[in-house]
Amino acid sequence: MPVELEGGDGCAILIVEDSENSAAMLEMAFLGIPGVTVVQAASGVEALRILDAPTSVQAVVTDLNMPRMDGFELIQRIRGDERLRSTPIIVVSADTDPDTPRRVAALGADAYFTKPFSPAQVRRALEQLLNGTKH
């Protein structure tokens, strides 16, 4: 289903997270950003369905370990799509592999945070990406 923003102003942030607690913490952090609407997906498959529809999604915040399609594949699919290629991607994951931060950066993620995460730090990174400045 398409994501519509009231009056066409602002932007939608897509949270791709199968943990309800993590998704709720991220949503609470992002709703304080003026003009931001939050959309949620529980898997990469659901996220791509949302992104394939006409949307105003301007950034993706994703977990890595999810059912049906993990965050690694989701990042690859977003970066491989001409229309979505420049969409900022933030990864928030409990993955403990020490190679994961390098791997997600190589795939094109803009920022990486480990769980447990600071909602304020993720929000700050998101605001910087939306404003065109990387942290």
Secondary structure, DSSP 8 states (H G I E B T S, - for coil): -----GGG-SEEEEEE-S-HHHHHHHHHHHHTSTTEEEEEESSHHHHHHHHHSS--EEEEEE-SS-SSS-HHHHHHHHHT-TTTTT--EEEEE----TTHHHHHHHHT-SEEEESS--HHHHHHHHHHHHTT---
